[in-house]
Amino acid sequence: MATTHIRHQLHLHGAQVKRLALLGLVVLLLPTAAQAQRRASSKANKGRGGNVKSVTVDNLPAYDERWFHPGMYLGFSGSRFTIEQSQAYINNQNITANAVVSPSLTVGFIGDARLGKPVSPFIFRFAPGVTFLTRRVEFRPRGYPNPDSIVTQTVTSTVVQFPLLLKYQSERRRNTRMYMIAGLSPNLTASKRRSDPLRNQAQALNTDLTVEYGVGLDLFYPLFKLAPELRFSHGLRNLLVEDNNVFSRSLQSISTNSVTLYINIQN
């Protein structure tokens, strides 16, 4: 049975509160950055005597005039389950469950479509991809005497993702600009692997819907645009498959949670 504390009802644990605070700070600073970009009109660096030392060249100057931009991305994630204990655990409390953060890899393609006139701040992004991930939950007996008594349930999956995202970008300053991005992503598990089914008995559903949000930085180069992006993802569905084993009975719900560093490349 889940606690009634509003923080737990919204699944806002300590690390997530910090991420939301960081995102809020970026939202507050973005208008200031955009205003600073408008004031930066000179492209030449001058020395003390007024001599021009160097000139900054605008790469891909007509980039925003095109309405569509394809690309690809590579993502490195840390993912885990967000779990809630069940009433059986509350009554018994012989087993504690803890989610373990595990690395994962994502690859995919990008399709950006401009919404509105040229140099519009709004971009619609469709970014289908495939994620190879492993999520773990450790079950520890109460007062466990040694690490050998810990039973780890592992769910290894290949997940196909279909993110539908809205990108809001600041004005371009020479060859850089900031942006924020958010949206929803339907996910489908294409395959699951359980190396030891007798030991790994915990299971998760094959479909999920996640909310995505993050920030990024566009860097313009002569032949392409590179955009490092930090994005957070939280599952909206309870993925727990109820079964008659001690692991399923100890849990009330499990949902996905991940932090991903994307490297986006577009032309």
Summary of the structure (lengths in Angstrom):
residues: 267
radius of gyration: 23.0
end to end distance: 50.7
largest distance: 81.1
contacts: 798
relative contact order: 0.19
helix: 17%
strand: 53%
